[in-house]
């Protein structure tokens, strides 16, 4: 019992140390700072233009026509009912931009270690489970920090327009943060698995793009012949629920949370199994 408790404490401690190190590496490493600057510039443009003009955009017939032509009238009616227009525009942008960003920012969880041959050095000092989950948690912390900053910036933009929206902006901001965080879990998990297999971060990113493209084509072909089978297979790919989440807000958006949570659990299991059984 005592030995088991010590092992569990050691696993938790090492995992936390590795997660913190990943976060520090982003904040104090030149490559990490460049990634942060690029991320900041992209979101600065989004905040200054579409989100800052959110009220006018949501009331614009052209924007409504564009959205309904892509997703259908019944699929986006709730998007135009948000109390905080800035958060509604942020919600649409974040649903697609953050998963895409996750593929790039999480691509180097293990690829550099393989390239440098430093896995043996790391595994002599900590277990493979701690290393795997520590890196995963660290990259989720990085994305959580970036997500939090963009949500807060959107809340401040909304309050600068209308100071009475404090409660509504904070509430919707909190729900958006929770939903996007859950959505990012399978993306980060699949990049952990791919970075174990790839020889570099760039290669892991290419594998991810090829995986999504090939999966989309295969599912489309199956769907054309066997619609029932194709619709089931589509749920195995991270992000399958994103288009449906556009027409949700508040607590109702969590109805789709089990999908990415299950996907992340399966991908983490596969990644952990690959790492513990392979000679990296």
Secondary structure, 3 states (H helix, E strand, C coil): CHHHHHHHHHHHHHHHHHHHHHHHHHHHCHHHHHHHHHHHHHHHHHHHHHHCCHHHHHHCHHHHHHHHHHHCHHHCHHHHHCCCHHHHHHHHHHHHHHHHHHHHHCCCCCHHHHHHCCHHHHHCCCCHHHHHHHHHHHHHHHHHHHHHHHHHHHHHHHHHHCHHHHHHHHHHHHHHHHHHHHHHHHHHHHHHHHHHHCCCHHHHHHHHHHHHHHHHHHHHHHHHHCHHHHHHHHHHCCCCCHHHHCCCCHHHHHHHHHHHHHHHHHHHHHHHHHHHHCCC
